């Protein structure tokens, strides 16, 4: 077997970039997850041990290893171990029920699975129907669920038996990374990236402030020679934005904080205790309960080190941003748009008194991002034409095991290959992009396109509303009409007329909800994305409020 050491040239391979950071910043604290701590060197040794165990178990280049766990140090150790041996991790949504898990496990062709004991019953129920799954490693989590077989290996035993040495075969920038995404509709899809492409699309290979590309892999470590920034991505690691908040910051020697479960008050306490500099949320779903804690308990937390709040993957509405600036007037709020298929398409930085209610963020475009109209012609700036966002250059290979969907989303225009996942947008006169929403959930009412995100922003800004989701409801005259599902604040409520009156101050009349449904809580994915399938079921099965 060949060796990969600090003397080998660094490439734009994920494991290579991490090992270069280890060599430069080994004694720095790297990861803090619910009280468990690892330096860069400690993470490296444990990942090496797990990597050698996987090799001994027959897992090798190109094999798929599932990670079925809450955020933890073991999640991250497993990720680096998998990349070190040129295998491919598969992120697993821990909220999936058995049939959804069966689809994902089967579609992904798992050869090995690392999972928390809490999830052992699901693994046991599925194992006999998964012929490619050969090796199981279990992470102890304090629960007492039975092993799903006699051949399950304890995580710490696997590490104890593995070599700590970094003596792996040389790797390639064309090694694969797969990100399974549930999106807002449909079954999960595995987006297949080559390492080099995903580094530039999601991993910091393009500087978002200057839109310039790194020329050498060594530039990551050079960036990290100054001060260390402590990042706190709150969403689950199954979500791509959190994965890249960890992976991308690893390359430059930064410090990462993780939490297994979202609890707003605990998040702020952790941010204060760990002196967090930047925090990542997924839109209002996390930002709103967080700011509500600050409304009453701001004095309990020393947040003097916090200078940035970053949002990705879900709408972060202007009214909620404004509440952050009331409590934390000196922070910057960054909105990023993108997808698992395209990476980061654009971003904007908002400061106090610069917010404005729109359907979605207006961002400066990154990389080779364009907007095509329905005739596949690039939208002219300031034209007001609604088109779809597309990106060329650093884009994925396609969807795993899904050639039909790959052909639909990965297209060629005038000889250039683009990915176009379905996000609608307009192009402002200065060339920036305003995101409108995903076409798969757009509401068509009498020929007018209504984007749920825009209406949701207006509805959520009502003082009696904690959270809201908007979808189309069948209508004999208009084809579809707008239905709003709200979760009221404790002890408060709102009528349809009150919601309508409020919304008319923010959006055009034809976008105002015509139906209102009241629920205890809005169902969302673990990443905070609205569950539009759930919303449609509510509209179809429940009686509207008046």
Secondary structure as GFF3:
##gff-version 3
##sequence-region A 1 546
A	DSSP	alpha_helix	14	25	.	.	.	ID=ss1
A	DSSP	beta_strand	29	33	.	.	.	ID=ss2
A	DSSP	beta_strand	36	39	.	.	.	ID=ss3
A	DSSP	alpha_helix	40	56	.	.	.	ID=ss4
A	DSSP	beta_strand	64	68	.	.	.	ID=ss5
A	DSSP	alpha_helix	73	84	.	.	.	ID=ss6
A	DSSP	beta_strand	88	91	.	.	.	ID=ss7
A	DSSP	alpha_helix	98	108	.	.	.	ID=ss8
A	DSSP	beta_strand	110	116	.	.	.	ID=ss9
A	DSSP	three_ten_helix	117	119	.	.	.	ID=ss10
A	DSSP	alpha_helix	120	127	.	.	.	ID=ss11
A	DSSP	beta_strand	135	139	.	.	.	ID=ss12
A	DSSP	beta_strand	153	154	.	.	.	ID=ss13
A	DSSP	alpha_helix	155	161	.	.	.	ID=ss14
A	DSSP	beta_strand	176	181	.	.	.	ID=ss15
A	DSSP	beta_strand	189	194	.	.	.	ID=ss16
A	DSSP	alpha_helix	195	201	.	.	.	ID=ss17
A	DSSP	beta_strand	206	207	.	.	.	ID=ss18
A	DSSP	beta_strand	212	213	.	.	.	ID=ss19
A	DSSP	alpha_helix	219	223	.	.	.	ID=ss20
A	DSSP	beta_strand	230	233	.	.	.	ID=ss21
A	DSSP	alpha_helix	240	250	.	.	.	ID=ss22
A	DSSP	beta_strand	255	258	.	.	.	ID=ss23
A	DSSP	alpha_helix	264	273	.	.	.	ID=ss24
A	DSSP	beta_strand	278	281	.	.	.	ID=ss25
A	DSSP	alpha_helix	284	297	.	.	.	ID=ss26
A	DSSP	three_ten_helix	298	300	.	.	.	ID=ss27
A	DSSP	beta_strand	308	312	.	.	.	ID=ss28
A	DSSP	alpha_helix	318	327	.	.	.	ID=ss29
A	DSSP	beta_strand	332	339	.	.	.	ID=ss30
A	DSSP	beta_strand	343	350	.	.	.	ID=ss31
A	DSSP	beta_strand	362	365	.	.	.	ID=ss32
A	DSSP	beta_strand	368	372	.	.	.	ID=ss33
A	DSSP	beta_strand	387	392	.	.	.	ID=ss34
A	DSSP	beta_strand	398	399	.	.	.	ID=ss35
A	DSSP	alpha_helix	403	409	.	.	.	ID=ss36
A	DSSP	beta_strand	410	413	.	.	.	ID=ss37
A	DSSP	beta_strand	416	419	.	.	.	ID=ss38
A	DSSP	beta_strand	423	427	.	.	.	ID=ss39
A	DSSP	beta_strand	433	438	.	.	.	ID=ss40
A	DSSP	three_ten_helix	439	441	.	.	.	ID=ss41
A	DSSP	beta_strand	443	445	.	.	.	ID=ss42
A	DSSP	beta_strand	448	450	.	.	.	ID=ss43
A	DSSP	alpha_helix	452	460	.	.	.	ID=ss44
A	DSSP	beta_strand	465	475	.	.	.	ID=ss45
A	DSSP	beta_strand	479	488	.	.	.	ID=ss46
A	DSSP	alpha_helix	496	503	.	.	.	ID=ss47
A	DSSP	three_ten_helix	509	511	.	.	.	ID=ss48
A	DSSP	beta_strand	515	518	.	.	.	ID=ss49
A	DSSP	alpha_helix	532	541	.	.	.	ID=ss50
###
